[in-house]
Amino acid sequence: MTTALITHPDCLDHVTPPGHPEQVARLDAVLGALESMNLLRVKAPLAAEDDLLRVHPQSHIDAIRKAAPDTGWRQLDADTHMSPGSLTAAYRAAGACVRAVDLVLGGEVANAFAAVRPPGHHAEQDVPMGFCLFGNVAIAAKHALEHHGLDRVAIVDFDVHHGNGTQALLEDDPRVLFVSSHQMPLWPGTGRADETGVAGNILNVPLPPGCTSKRFRDTYERVVFPAVDAFAPQLLLISAGFDAHRDDPLAQLEWTTEDFAWVTSRLCDLADIHCAGRVVSALEGGYDLEALGASAAAHVRVLEERGR
C-alpha cells in the first residue's frame, strides 16, 4: 500500500490579487516540500455536479459559475476573489477530495492527501467566504456516506480558523462527527463550544491566543481523541490547515512543525483502530510559506510512513 498525493496544475491558476495571503505560492511551497517523497501522484479530476449538490444548492453552483471573470478579479466578499482560473481550480479541489475517498475506500491506497486550492472549510451552503468556494471536505464526507454507503465518517479540522462551512454543511447529519479546534477569538467568530449539532455530532474546541504545544496536546488527548474514539468512524477525514503554526501571520497560536506530525500520528492511531487506517486529508490554510511547506511535509511524511 502507499499514500496518494492528489493535485492538479489547474489549482495554480486560481490567482488572487497581489498581497493576498491565499496565493499561488502556497501550493508551490507544499508541492516543493513533498517532491522527494515516495507517493502515488494522481491528477485531480473535476468534481461531478452530483457531488457538489450533496452539500450546495444549484443556486450556489450557478452563482459561482456566473461570478467567474474572463479577466482580472471578481471580489465575492472582503477576503474571497475569483480569477479566470478559479472556477476550474475549485472543481479540481472538490474533485480531488472525492477521488481521494474513492482511492482509499477502494483499497488502492492506504491514505491520501489532497494538495489543492482554493480551500474549502469556510464555504457554507450558498455563501462563498474565507477564500473558499465549495466545501471540499464536506463534499468528500457526503460522497463516502452516499456513494460508498458508510454509516460513520469523522472529520478533524485543526486549521487555526473555525471550519464554519463544514459545520454548516454537516451539522444536521448525525452520521458525521465534525471536530474543529481553532483560535478564539478570531475570524470568523463562530465555533463556540455550545454549538453541538443535531445529535452532539459537532465538537468545537476553542483555544486561546498564545496556546502552547503542551496545551494543544493536552486538549487533544483529553477532548478530541476520546470523542473520535467513541464515534468509531469508518473513515477519518482531516482538514489540514497549518496556520496554527507559531510563525503564521494570520493568528496567534504557538504550535510547531513537530506538533503537526504528532497530531497526524495520533489520528492515524485512531484510524488504525476503527477504520483500517483509512485517512483522507485535504489542505486548508497556512500562510507563512516556509512553515507551511515544513508542516505539510511533516504531516504527509507520517501518512506515508503509516501507509507502507
ChimeraX commands (.cxc) that place a marker at each C-alpha (Angstrom):
marker #1 position 0.00,0.00,0.00 radius 0.5
marker #1 position 1.02,3.60,-0.43 radius 0.5
marker #1 position -0.09,7.20,0.09 radius 0.5
marker #1 position -1.73,9.13,-2.71 radius 0.5
marker #1 position -0.91,12.77,-3.40 radius 0.5
marker #1 position -3.80,14.23,-5.38 radius 0.5
marker #1 position -3.39,17.62,-7.01 radius 0.5
marker #1 position -3.62,19.36,-10.38 radius 0.5
marker #1 position -1.80,22.23,-12.13 radius 0.5
marker #1 position -5.18,23.95,-12.53 radius 0.5
marker #1 position -5.09,24.70,-8.82 radius 0.5
marker #1 position -2.19,27.07,-9.56 radius 0.5
marker #1 position -4.42,29.03,-11.94 radius 0.5
marker #1 position -6.58,30.32,-9.08 radius 0.5
marker #1 position -4.78,33.67,-8.85 radius 0.5
marker #1 position -5.57,36.11,-6.07 radius 0.5
marker #1 position -4.70,39.83,-6.02 radius 0.5
marker #1 position -1.14,40.89,-5.08 radius 0.5
marker #1 position -0.58,40.72,-1.34 radius 0.5
marker #1 position -3.42,38.26,-0.73 radius 0.5
marker #1 position -2.36,35.58,1.78 radius 0.5
marker #1 position -4.07,32.72,-0.11 radius 0.5
marker #1 position -1.63,32.87,-3.01 radius 0.5
marker #1 position -0.36,30.54,-5.71 radius 0.5
marker #1 position 2.96,30.29,-3.89 radius 0.5
marker #1 position 1.25,28.36,-1.08 radius 0.5
marker #1 position 0.66,25.33,-3.27 radius 0.5
marker #1 position 4.11,25.66,-4.80 radius 0.5
marker #1 position 5.57,25.55,-1.28 radius 0.5
marker #1 position 3.60,22.43,-0.37 radius 0.5
marker #1 position 4.37,20.55,-3.58 radius 0.5
marker #1 position 8.02,21.50,-3.35 radius 0.5
marker #1 position 8.22,20.13,0.18 radius 0.5
marker #1 position 6.64,16.84,-0.94 radius 0.5
marker #1 position 8.67,16.45,-4.13 radius 0.5
marker #1 position 11.13,13.87,-2.82 radius 0.5
marker #1 position 8.56,11.66,-1.09 radius 0.5
marker #1 position 7.57,8.26,-2.43 radius 0.5
marker #1 position 3.88,8.98,-3.11 radius 0.5
marker #1 position 1.39,7.85,-5.71 radius 0.5
marker #1 position 0.80,11.04,-7.67 radius 0.5
marker #1 position -2.73,11.38,-9.02 radius 0.5
marker #1 position -4.21,14.20,-11.08 radius 0.5
marker #1 position -7.36,15.58,-9.53 radius 0.5
marker #1 position -10.49,15.19,-11.65 radius 0.5
marker #1 position -13.18,17.83,-11.94 radius 0.5
marker #1 position -15.89,17.31,-9.34 radius 0.5
marker #1 position -19.16,15.94,-10.69 radius 0.5
marker #1 position -22.23,18.11,-10.33 radius 0.5
marker #1 position -23.92,15.46,-8.20 radius 0.5
marker #1 position -21.06,15.60,-5.69 radius 0.5
marker #1 position -21.38,19.38,-5.31 radius 0.5
marker #1 position -25.16,19.10,-4.99 radius 0.5
marker #1 position -24.82,16.87,-1.94 radius 0.5
marker #1 position -23.93,19.95,0.10 radius 0.5
marker #1 position -24.65,23.02,-2.07 radius 0.5
marker #1 position -27.89,24.05,-3.77 radius 0.5
marker #1 position -27.92,24.52,-7.53 radius 0.5
marker #1 position -28.29,28.26,-6.98 radius 0.5
marker #1 position -24.88,28.39,-5.27 radius 0.5
marker #1 position -23.16,26.44,-8.02 radius 0.5
marker #1 position -24.77,28.67,-10.65 radius 0.5
marker #1 position -23.74,31.80,-8.77 radius 0.5
marker #1 position -20.11,30.68,-8.55 radius 0.5
marker #1 position -20.08,29.90,-12.27 radius 0.5
marker #1 position -21.61,33.26,-13.08 radius 0.5
marker #1 position -19.10,35.08,-10.88 radius 0.5
marker #1 position -16.06,33.67,-12.71 radius 0.5
marker #1 position -14.46,36.60,-14.58 radius 0.5
marker #1 position -12.98,36.50,-18.06 radius 0.5
marker #1 position -10.13,38.79,-16.98 radius 0.5
marker #1 position -8.84,40.30,-13.76 radius 0.5
marker #1 position -10.57,39.52,-10.49 radius 0.5
marker #1 position -14.07,39.43,-9.12 radius 0.5
marker #1 position -14.40,40.05,-5.40 radius 0.5
marker #1 position -17.07,37.91,-3.71 radius 0.5
marker #1 position -16.55,39.25,-0.19 radius 0.5
marker #1 position -13.87,41.09,1.75 radius 0.5
marker #1 position -11.47,38.13,1.50 radius 0.5
marker #1 position -12.64,35.92,-1.36 radius 0.5
marker #1 position -11.75,36.53,-5.01 radius 0.5
marker #1 position -12.08,34.73,-8.31 radius 0.5
marker #1 position -9.77,34.97,-11.32 radius 0.5
marker #1 position -10.34,33.36,-14.76 radius 0.5
marker #1 position -8.84,30.09,-13.50 radius 0.5
marker #1 position -10.66,29.94,-10.17 radius 0.5
marker #1 position -13.77,28.05,-11.24 radius 0.5
marker #1 position -11.82,25.13,-12.72 radius 0.5
marker #1 position -9.47,25.13,-9.72 radius 0.5
marker #1 position -12.45,24.92,-7.35 radius 0.5
marker #1 position -13.87,21.98,-9.29 radius 0.5
marker #1 position -10.46,20.29,-9.16 radius 0.5
marker #1 position -10.17,20.90,-5.40 radius 0.5
marker #1 position -13.52,19.28,-4.68 radius 0.5
marker #1 position -12.83,16.54,-7.21 radius 0.5
marker #1 position -9.50,15.74,-5.56 radius 0.5
marker #1 position -11.19,15.10,-2.24 radius 0.5
marker #1 position -13.81,12.85,-3.83 radius 0.5
marker #1 position -11.11,10.95,-5.74 radius 0.5
marker #1 position -9.13,10.54,-2.52 radius 0.5
marker #1 position -12.14,8.92,-0.85 radius 0.5
marker #1 position -12.57,6.57,-3.81 radius 0.5
marker #1 position -8.91,5.52,-3.75 radius 0.5
marker #1 position -8.84,4.91,0.00 radius 0.5
marker #1 position -12.20,3.16,0.30 radius 0.5
marker #1 position -11.44,1.16,-2.84 radius 0.5
marker #1 position -8.30,-0.21,-1.20 radius 0.5
marker #1 position -6.00,1.20,-3.86 radius 0.5
marker #1 position -4.03,3.28,-1.34 radius 0.5
marker #1 position -3.77,3.30,2.43 radius 0.5
marker #1 position -4.40,7.03,2.78 radius 0.5
marker #1 position -4.35,10.21,0.73 radius 0.5
marker #1 position -3.54,13.91,0.82 radius 0.5
marker #1 position -5.28,16.39,-1.47 radius 0.5
marker #1 position -2.90,19.29,-2.11 radius 0.5
marker #1 position -5.36,21.74,-3.59 radius 0.5
marker #1 position -6.62,25.27,-3.59 radius 0.5
marker #1 position -8.90,27.10,-3.16 radius 0.5
marker #1 position -9.50,25.64,0.30 radius 0.5
marker #1 position -13.00,24.70,1.39 radius 0.5
marker #1 position -13.85,24.67,5.07 radius 0.5
marker #1 position -15.41,28.16,5.21 radius 0.5
marker #1 position -17.82,27.73,2.28 radius 0.5
marker #1 position -21.40,27.44,3.53 radius 0.5
marker #1 position -24.44,26.15,1.63 radius 0.5
marker #1 position -24.87,29.26,-0.51 radius 0.5
marker #1 position -22.11,31.55,0.78 radius 0.5
marker #1 position -18.52,31.56,-0.54 radius 0.5
marker #1 position -16.28,33.07,2.12 radius 0.5
marker #1 position -12.89,32.96,3.76 radius 0.5
marker #1 position -11.04,32.17,0.49 radius 0.5
marker #1 position -13.38,29.18,-0.08 radius 0.5
marker #1 position -15.86,28.48,-2.90 radius 0.5
marker #1 position -17.01,24.87,-2.33 radius 0.5
marker #1 position -16.97,22.75,0.84 radius 0.5
marker #1 position -14.31,20.28,-0.26 radius 0.5
marker #1 position -14.11,18.08,2.82 radius 0.5
marker #1 position -17.86,18.15,3.44 radius 0.5
marker #1 position -18.34,17.03,-0.17 radius 0.5
marker #1 position -15.89,14.17,0.45 radius 0.5
marker #1 position -17.76,13.13,3.60 radius 0.5
marker #1 position -21.12,13.05,1.83 radius 0.5
marker #1 position -19.58,11.07,-1.03 radius 0.5
marker #1 position -18.31,8.46,1.42 radius 0.5
marker #1 position -21.75,8.21,3.03 radius 0.5
marker #1 position -23.99,8.34,-0.01 radius 0.5
marker #1 position -21.87,6.73,-2.73 radius 0.5
marker #1 position -19.88,4.21,-0.67 radius 0.5
marker #1 position -22.61,3.51,1.89 radius 0.5
marker #1 position -20.65,4.25,5.06 radius 0.5
marker #1 position -22.52,4.88,8.30 radius 0.5
marker #1 position -19.98,6.97,10.22 radius 0.5
marker #1 position -17.41,9.48,8.98 radius 0.5
marker #1 position -15.34,11.68,11.31 radius 0.5
marker #1 position -13.69,14.96,10.33 radius 0.5
marker #1 position -10.96,16.59,12.40 radius 0.5
marker #1 position -10.17,20.19,11.42 radius 0.5
marker #1 position -7.02,21.58,13.04 radius 0.5
marker #1 position -6.88,24.75,10.96 radius 0.5
marker #1 position -6.48,27.80,13.20 radius 0.5
marker #1 position -9.82,29.19,11.98 radius 0.5
marker #1 position -13.14,27.56,12.80 radius 0.5
marker #1 position -14.46,25.37,9.99 radius 0.5
marker #1 position -17.79,27.19,9.92 radius 0.5
marker #1 position -18.59,26.00,6.42 radius 0.5
marker #1 position -18.03,22.32,7.16 radius 0.5
marker #1 position -20.11,22.70,10.30 radius 0.5
marker #1 position -22.95,24.42,8.44 radius 0.5
marker #1 position -22.95,21.80,5.70 radius 0.5
marker #1 position -22.93,18.77,8.02 radius 0.5
marker #1 position -24.37,19.75,11.40 radius 0.5
marker #1 position -27.75,18.18,10.56 radius 0.5
marker #1 position -26.24,14.78,9.66 radius 0.5
marker #1 position -25.65,12.53,12.70 radius 0.5
marker #1 position -23.60,10.16,10.53 radius 0.5
marker #1 position -20.80,12.73,10.64 radius 0.5
marker #1 position -18.72,13.77,13.64 radius 0.5
marker #1 position -17.11,17.16,12.98 radius 0.5
marker #1 position -14.37,18.29,15.36 radius 0.5
marker #1 position -12.81,21.72,14.96 radius 0.5
marker #1 position -10.02,23.12,17.12 radius 0.5
marker #1 position -9.44,26.81,16.47 radius 0.5
marker #1 position -8.25,30.03,18.00 radius 0.5
marker #1 position -10.95,32.09,19.68 radius 0.5
marker #1 position -11.42,34.99,19.42 radius 0.5
marker #1 position -10.55,35.02,15.72 radius 0.5
marker #1 position -12.34,35.31,12.39 radius 0.5
marker #1 position -14.98,34.07,11.52 radius 0.5
marker #1 position -16.20,34.37,15.12 radius 0.5
marker #1 position -18.08,31.06,15.13 radius 0.5
marker #1 position -17.19,27.77,16.79 radius 0.5
marker #1 position -18.38,28.14,20.37 radius 0.5
marker #1 position -18.32,25.00,22.49 radius 0.5
marker #1 position -22.12,25.11,22.80 radius 0.5
marker #1 position -22.57,24.63,19.03 radius 0.5
marker #1 position -23.19,20.87,19.09 radius 0.5
marker #1 position -25.25,19.90,16.02 radius 0.5
marker #1 position -28.35,17.74,15.81 radius 0.5
marker #1 position -27.02,14.82,17.83 radius 0.5
marker #1 position -23.90,16.07,19.57 radius 0.5
marker #1 position -22.12,15.48,16.27 radius 0.5
marker #1 position -20.34,18.86,16.34 radius 0.5
marker #1 position -17.43,19.29,18.75 radius 0.5
marker #1 position -15.86,22.74,18.82 radius 0.5
marker #1 position -12.65,23.17,20.79 radius 0.5
marker #1 position -11.84,26.89,21.12 radius 0.5
marker #1 position -8.23,27.66,22.05 radius 0.5
marker #1 position -6.96,30.99,23.38 radius 0.5
marker #1 position -4.35,33.13,21.63 radius 0.5
marker #1 position -0.90,32.01,22.70 radius 0.5
marker #1 position -1.95,28.38,23.10 radius 0.5
marker #1 position 1.27,26.40,23.53 radius 0.5
marker #1 position 2.21,22.98,22.19 radius 0.5
marker #1 position 1.63,21.48,25.63 radius 0.5
marker #1 position -1.85,22.92,25.99 radius 0.5
marker #1 position -2.74,21.88,22.44 radius 0.5
marker #1 position -1.58,18.31,23.00 radius 0.5
marker #1 position -3.24,18.04,26.41 radius 0.5
marker #1 position -6.51,19.32,24.96 radius 0.5
marker #1 position -6.46,16.85,22.11 radius 0.5
marker #1 position -5.67,13.96,24.47 radius 0.5
marker #1 position -8.44,15.00,26.86 radius 0.5
marker #1 position -11.17,16.11,24.46 radius 0.5
marker #1 position -10.61,15.38,20.76 radius 0.5
marker #1 position -9.19,11.87,20.66 radius 0.5
marker #1 position -11.76,10.41,23.11 radius 0.5
marker #1 position -14.59,11.87,21.01 radius 0.5
marker #1 position -13.24,10.34,17.80 radius 0.5
marker #1 position -12.61,7.06,19.58 radius 0.5
marker #1 position -16.16,6.91,20.92 radius 0.5
marker #1 position -17.62,7.69,17.49 radius 0.5
marker #1 position -15.65,4.80,15.92 radius 0.5
marker #1 position -15.55,6.19,12.37 radius 0.5
marker #1 position -15.32,4.03,9.28 radius 0.5
marker #1 position -13.31,6.79,7.57 radius 0.5
marker #1 position -11.33,9.68,9.05 radius 0.5
marker #1 position -11.07,12.95,7.14 radius 0.5
marker #1 position -8.67,15.75,8.09 radius 0.5
marker #1 position -9.00,19.42,7.25 radius 0.5
marker #1 position -5.28,20.08,7.36 radius 0.5
marker #1 position -4.73,23.77,7.91 radius 0.5
marker #1 position -1.23,24.66,9.07 radius 0.5
marker #1 position -1.92,28.23,10.19 radius 0.5
marker #1 position -1.83,27.31,13.89 radius 0.5
marker #1 position 1.97,27.32,13.42 radius 0.5
marker #1 position 3.69,29.90,15.60 radius 0.5
marker #1 position 5.16,31.63,12.51 radius 0.5
marker #1 position 1.82,32.13,10.75 radius 0.5
marker #1 position 0.94,35.81,10.22 radius 0.5
marker #1 position -2.85,35.46,10.49 radius 0.5
marker #1 position -3.19,34.03,14.00 radius 0.5
marker #1 position -1.53,33.71,17.40 radius 0.5
marker #1 position -1.24,30.04,18.32 radius 0.5
marker #1 position 2.15,28.59,19.17 radius 0.5
marker #1 position 2.21,25.20,17.51 radius 0.5
marker #1 position 5.37,23.81,15.92 radius 0.5
marker #1 position 6.07,21.65,12.90 radius 0.5
marker #1 position 6.52,18.70,15.26 radius 0.5
marker #1 position 3.01,19.26,16.64 radius 0.5
marker #1 position 1.50,18.63,13.21 radius 0.5
marker #1 position 3.45,15.37,12.92 radius 0.5
marker #1 position 2.29,14.38,16.41 radius 0.5
marker #1 position -1.41,15.06,15.83 radius 0.5
marker #1 position -1.27,13.25,12.48 radius 0.5
marker #1 position 0.30,10.20,14.11 radius 0.5
marker #1 position -2.27,10.13,16.90 radius 0.5
marker #1 position -5.14,10.46,14.42 radius 0.5
marker #1 position -3.64,7.61,12.40 radius 0.5
marker #1 position -3.60,5.53,15.61 radius 0.5
marker #1 position -7.36,6.01,15.89 radius 0.5
marker #1 position -7.84,5.25,12.21 radius 0.5
marker #1 position -5.88,2.02,12.67 radius 0.5
marker #1 position -8.22,1.01,15.49 radius 0.5
marker #1 position -11.52,1.86,13.85 radius 0.5
marker #1 position -11.21,2.02,10.07 radius 0.5
marker #1 position -8.22,0.01,8.88 radius 0.5
marker #1 position -6.06,3.15,8.76 radius 0.5
marker #1 position -8.27,4.86,6.18 radius 0.5
marker #1 position -7.42,8.58,6.28 radius 0.5
marker #1 position -8.09,11.30,3.72 radius 0.5
marker #1 position -6.54,14.70,4.35 radius 0.5
marker #1 position -7.05,17.96,2.44 radius 0.5
marker #1 position -5.08,21.18,2.52 radius 0.5
marker #1 position -6.81,24.16,4.11 radius 0.5
marker #1 position -4.89,27.19,5.48 radius 0.5
marker #1 position -1.28,28.07,6.27 radius 0.5
marker #1 position 0.18,31.40,5.19 radius 0.5
marker #1 position 3.84,31.51,6.17 radius 0.5
marker #1 position 5.36,29.73,3.19 radius 0.5
marker #1 position 8.31,28.17,4.99 radius 0.5
marker #1 position 6.21,26.97,7.93 radius 0.5
marker #1 position 3.50,25.74,5.56 radius 0.5
marker #1 position 5.91,23.65,3.49 radius 0.5
marker #1 position 7.64,22.17,6.53 radius 0.5
marker #1 position 4.37,21.41,8.33 radius 0.5
marker #1 position 2.70,19.86,5.29 radius 0.5
marker #1 position 5.79,17.70,4.75 radius 0.5
marker #1 position 5.71,16.58,8.38 radius 0.5
marker #1 position 2.01,15.72,8.05 radius 0.5
marker #1 position 2.36,13.78,4.80 radius 0.5
marker #1 position 5.53,12.04,5.97 radius 0.5
marker #1 position 3.54,10.47,8.79 radius 0.5
marker #1 position 0.81,9.40,6.35 radius 0.5
marker #1 position 3.44,7.90,4.06 radius 0.5
marker #1 position 5.11,6.01,6.91 radius 0.5
marker #1 position 1.79,4.69,8.20 radius 0.5
marker #1 position 0.65,3.73,4.73 radius 0.5
marker #1 position 3.55,1.44,3.89 radius 0.5
marker link #1:1,2 radius 0.2
marker link #1:2,3 radius 0.2
marker link #1:3,4 radius 0.2
marker link #1:4,5 radius 0.2
marker link #1:5,6 radius 0.2
marker link #1:6,7 radius 0.2
marker link #1:7,8 radius 0.2
marker link #1:8,9 radius 0.2
marker link #1:9,10 radius 0.2
marker link #1:10,11 radius 0.2
marker link #1:11,12 radius 0.2
marker link #1:12,13 radius 0.2
marker link #1:13,14 radius 0.2
marker link #1:14,15 radius 0.2
marker link #1:15,16 radius 0.2
marker link #1:16,17 radius 0.2
marker link #1:17,18 radius 0.2
marker link #1:18,19 radius 0.2
marker link #1:19,20 radius 0.2
marker link #1:20,21 radius 0.2
marker link #1:21,22 radius 0.2
marker link #1:22,23 radius 0.2
marker link #1:23,24 radius 0.2
marker link #1:24,25 radius 0.2
marker link #1:25,26 radius 0.2
marker link #1:26,27 radius 0.2
marker link #1:27,28 radius 0.2
marker link #1:28,29 radius 0.2
marker link #1:29,30 radius 0.2
marker link #1:30,31 radius 0.2
marker link #1:31,32 radius 0.2
marker link #1:32,33 radius 0.2
marker link #1:33,34 radius 0.2
marker link #1:34,35 radius 0.2
marker link #1:35,36 radius 0.2
marker link #1:36,37 radius 0.2
marker link #1:37,38 radius 0.2
marker link #1:38,39 radius 0.2
marker link #1:39,40 radius 0.2
marker link #1:40,41 radius 0.2
marker link #1:41,42 radius 0.2
marker link #1:42,43 radius 0.2
marker link #1:43,44 radius 0.2
marker link #1:44,45 radius 0.2
marker link #1:45,46 radius 0.2
marker link #1:46,47 radius 0.2
marker link #1:47,48 radius 0.2
marker link #1:48,49 radius 0.2
marker link #1:49,50 radius 0.2
marker link #1:50,51 radius 0.2
marker link #1:51,52 radius 0.2
marker link #1:52,53 radius 0.2
marker link #1:53,54 radius 0.2
marker link #1:54,55 radius 0.2
marker link #1:55,56 radius 0.2
marker link #1:56,57 radius 0.2
marker link #1:57,58 radius 0.2
marker link #1:58,59 radius 0.2
marker link #1:59,60 radius 0.2
marker link #1:60,61 radius 0.2
marker link #1:61,62 radius 0.2
marker link #1:62,63 radius 0.2
marker link #1:63,64 radius 0.2
marker link #1:64,65 radius 0.2
marker link #1:65,66 radius 0.2
marker link #1:66,67 radius 0.2
marker link #1:67,68 radius 0.2
marker link #1:68,69 radius 0.2
marker link #1:69,70 radius 0.2
marker link #1:70,71 radius 0.2
marker link #1:71,72 radius 0.2
marker link #1:72,73 radius 0.2
marker link #1:73,74 radius 0.2
marker link #1:74,75 radius 0.2
marker link #1:75,76 radius 0.2
marker link #1:76,77 radius 0.2
marker link #1:77,78 radius 0.2
marker link #1:78,79 radius 0.2
marker link #1:79,80 radius 0.2
marker link #1:80,81 radius 0.2
marker link #1:81,82 radius 0.2
marker link #1:82,83 radius 0.2
marker link #1:83,84 radius 0.2
marker link #1:84,85 radius 0.2
marker link #1:85,86 radius 0.2
marker link #1:86,87 radius 0.2
marker link #1:87,88 radius 0.2
marker link #1:88,89 radius 0.2
marker link #1:89,90 radius 0.2
marker link #1:90,91 radius 0.2
marker link #1:91,92 radius 0.2
marker link #1:92,93 radius 0.2
marker link #1:93,94 radius 0.2
marker link #1:94,95 radius 0.2
marker link #1:95,96 radius 0.2
marker link #1:96,97 radius 0.2
marker link #1:97,98 radius 0.2
marker link #1:98,99 radius 0.2
marker link #1:99,100 radius 0.2
marker link #1:100,101 radius 0.2
marker link #1:101,102 radius 0.2
marker link #1:102,103 radius 0.2
marker link #1:103,104 radius 0.2
marker link #1:104,105 radius 0.2
marker link #1:105,106 radius 0.2
marker link #1:106,107 radius 0.2
marker link #1:107,108 radius 0.2
marker link #1:108,109 radius 0.2
marker link #1:109,110 radius 0.2
marker link #1:110,111 radius 0.2
marker link #1:111,112 radius 0.2
marker link #1:112,113 radius 0.2
marker link #1:113,114 radius 0.2
marker link #1:114,115 radius 0.2
marker link #1:115,116 radius 0.2
marker link #1:116,117 radius 0.2
marker link #1:117,118 radius 0.2
marker link #1:118,119 radius 0.2
marker link #1:119,120 radius 0.2
marker link #1:120,121 radius 0.2
marker link #1:121,122 radius 0.2
marker link #1:122,123 radius 0.2
marker link #1:123,124 radius 0.2
marker link #1:124,125 radius 0.2
marker link #1:125,126 radius 0.2
marker link #1:126,127 radius 0.2
marker link #1:127,128 radius 0.2
marker link #1:128,129 radius 0.2
marker link #1:129,130 radius 0.2
marker link #1:130,131 radius 0.2
marker link #1:131,132 radius 0.2
marker link #1:132,133 radius 0.2
marker link #1:133,134 radius 0.2
marker link #1:134,135 radius 0.2
marker link #1:135,136 radius 0.2
marker link #1:136,137 radius 0.2
marker link #1:137,138 radius 0.2
marker link #1:138,139 radius 0.2
marker link #1:139,140 radius 0.2
marker link #1:140,141 radius 0.2
marker link #1:141,142 radius 0.2
marker link #1:142,143 radius 0.2
marker link #1:143,144 radius 0.2
marker link #1:144,145 radius 0.2
marker link #1:145,146 radius 0.2
marker link #1:146,147 radius 0.2
marker link #1:147,148 radius 0.2
marker link #1:148,149 radius 0.2
marker link #1:149,150 radius 0.2
marker link #1:150,151 radius 0.2
marker link #1:151,152 radius 0.2
marker link #1:152,153 radius 0.2
marker link #1:153,154 radius 0.2
marker link #1:154,155 radius 0.2
marker link #1:155,156 radius 0.2
marker link #1:156,157 radius 0.2
marker link #1:157,158 radius 0.2
marker link #1:158,159 radius 0.2
marker link #1:159,160 radius 0.2
marker link #1:160,161 radius 0.2
marker link #1:161,162 radius 0.2
marker link #1:162,163 radius 0.2
marker link #1:163,164 radius 0.2
marker link #1:164,165 radius 0.2
marker link #1:165,166 radius 0.2
marker link #1:166,167 radius 0.2
marker link #1:167,168 radius 0.2
marker link #1:168,169 radius 0.2
marker link #1:169,170 radius 0.2
marker link #1:170,171 radius 0.2
marker link #1:171,172 radius 0.2
marker link #1:172,173 radius 0.2
marker link #1:173,174 radius 0.2
marker link #1:174,175 radius 0.2
marker link #1:175,176 radius 0.2
marker link #1:176,177 radius 0.2
marker link #1:177,178 radius 0.2
marker link #1:178,179 radius 0.2
marker link #1:179,180 radius 0.2
marker link #1:180,181 radius 0.2
marker link #1:181,182 radius 0.2
marker link #1:182,183 radius 0.2
marker link #1:183,184 radius 0.2
marker link #1:184,185 radius 0.2
marker link #1:185,186 radius 0.2
marker link #1:186,187 radius 0.2
marker link #1:187,188 radius 0.2
marker link #1:188,189 radius 0.2
marker link #1:189,190 radius 0.2
marker link #1:190,191 radius 0.2
marker link #1:191,192 radius 0.2
marker link #1:192,193 radius 0.2
marker link #1:193,194 radius 0.2
marker link #1:194,195 radius 0.2
marker link #1:195,196 radius 0.2
marker link #1:196,197 radius 0.2
marker link #1:197,198 radius 0.2
marker link #1:198,199 radius 0.2
marker link #1:199,200 radius 0.2
marker link #1:200,201 radius 0.2
marker link #1:201,202 radius 0.2
marker link #1:202,203 radius 0.2
marker link #1:203,204 radius 0.2
marker link #1:204,205 radius 0.2
marker link #1:205,206 radius 0.2
marker link #1:206,207 radius 0.2
marker link #1:207,208 radius 0.2
marker link #1:208,209 radius 0.2
marker link #1:209,210 radius 0.2
marker link #1:210,211 radius 0.2
marker link #1:211,212 radius 0.2
marker link #1:212,213 radius 0.2
marker link #1:213,214 radius 0.2
marker link #1:214,215 radius 0.2
marker link #1:215,216 radius 0.2
marker link #1:216,217 radius 0.2
marker link #1:217,218 radius 0.2
marker link #1:218,219 radius 0.2
marker link #1:219,220 radius 0.2
marker link #1:220,221 radius 0.2
marker link #1:221,222 radius 0.2
marker link #1:222,223 radius 0.2
marker link #1:223,224 radius 0.2
marker link #1:224,225 radius 0.2
marker link #1:225,226 radius 0.2
marker link #1:226,227 radius 0.2
marker link #1:227,228 radius 0.2
marker link #1:228,229 radius 0.2
marker link #1:229,230 radius 0.2
marker link #1:230,231 radius 0.2
marker link #1:231,232 radius 0.2
marker link #1:232,233 radius 0.2
marker link #1:233,234 radius 0.2
marker link #1:234,235 radius 0.2
marker link #1:235,236 radius 0.2
marker link #1:236,237 radius 0.2
marker link #1:237,238 radius 0.2
marker link #1:238,239 radius 0.2
marker link #1:239,240 radius 0.2
marker link #1:240,241 radius 0.2
marker link #1:241,242 radius 0.2
marker link #1:242,243 radius 0.2
marker link #1:243,244 radius 0.2
marker link #1:244,245 radius 0.2
marker link #1:245,246 radius 0.2
marker link #1:246,247 radius 0.2
marker link #1:247,248 radius 0.2
marker link #1:248,249 radius 0.2
marker link #1:249,250 radius 0.2
marker link #1:250,251 radius 0.2
marker link #1:251,252 radius 0.2
marker link #1:252,253 radius 0.2
marker link #1:253,254 radius 0.2
marker link #1:254,255 radius 0.2
marker link #1:255,256 radius 0.2
marker link #1:256,257 radius 0.2
marker link #1:257,258 radius 0.2
marker link #1:258,259 radius 0.2
marker link #1:259,260 radius 0.2
marker link #1:260,261 radius 0.2
marker link #1:261,262 radius 0.2
marker link #1:262,263 radius 0.2
marker link #1:263,264 radius 0.2
marker link #1:264,265 radius 0.2
marker link #1:265,266 radius 0.2
marker link #1:266,267 radius 0.2
marker link #1:267,268 radius 0.2
marker link #1:268,269 radius 0.2
marker link #1:269,270 radius 0.2
marker link #1:270,271 radius 0.2
marker link #1:271,272 radius 0.2
marker link #1:272,273 radius 0.2
marker link #1:273,274 radius 0.2
marker link #1:274,275 radius 0.2
marker link #1:275,276 radius 0.2
marker link #1:276,277 radius 0.2
marker link #1:277,278 radius 0.2
marker link #1:278,279 radius 0.2
marker link #1:279,280 radius 0.2
marker link #1:280,281 radius 0.2
marker link #1:281,282 radius 0.2
marker link #1:282,283 radius 0.2
marker link #1:283,284 radius 0.2
marker link #1:284,285 radius 0.2
marker link #1:285,286 radius 0.2
marker link #1:286,287 radius 0.2
marker link #1:287,288 radius 0.2
marker link #1:288,289 radius 0.2
marker link #1:289,290 radius 0.2
marker link #1:290,291 radius 0.2
marker link #1:291,292 radius 0.2
marker link #1:292,293 radius 0.2
marker link #1:293,294 radius 0.2
marker link #1:294,295 radius 0.2
marker link #1:295,296 radius 0.2
marker link #1:296,297 radius 0.2
marker link #1:297,298 radius 0.2
marker link #1:298,299 radius 0.2
marker link #1:299,300 radius 0.2
marker link #1:300,301 radius 0.2
marker link #1:301,302 radius 0.2
marker link #1:302,303 radius 0.2
marker link #1:303,304 radius 0.2
marker link #1:304,305 radius 0.2
marker link #1:305,306 radius 0.2
marker link #1:306,307 radius 0.2
marker link #1:307,308 radius 0.2
view
